[in-house]
């Protein structure tokens, strides 16, 4: 098994140690990006019966953009607004740990099976959120899991507002692409 696959499996198993590893490993940015891309593709494949290839493309690009935004928001909220006394982190550490917290999203490929879409996506979302809380707790050196959960939820709310504001513009792009 390659170190990349091993890390993904350990991240999905919620192994705290793998999040410490990728936090410290500045060379793991490519791997973290790979996890986000694979998770996004799995979600897109699971969603293809409803959205086709354009959904796969937009979903993948949107997931990468969402990863950068959420990691940045988590960095600002976690290090500037809600730090603990021992909090020391940089943006790269959060990108790497949050990237690996997307590992459970690979199960979304099974959403392509008729009748399983809703349950698979719900399970994947919950699993990813739990992994992200662990990733944030480790990257920000928090003692409190509740603080890490709070940072994740506040970041998610801010990101949701940003996406809601951008969604009308993004909705025009696929329509324009289909008309050409």
Secondary structure, 3 states (H helix, E strand, C coil): CCHHHHHHHHHHCCCHHHHHHHHHCHHHHHHHHHHHHHHHHHHHHHHHHHHHHHHHHHHHHHHHHHHHHHHHHHHHHHHHHCCCCCCCCCHHHHHHHHHHCCHHHHHHHHHHCCCCHHHHHHHHHHHHHHHHHHHHHHHCCCCCHHHHHHHHHHHHHHHHHHHHHHHHHHHHHHHHHHHC
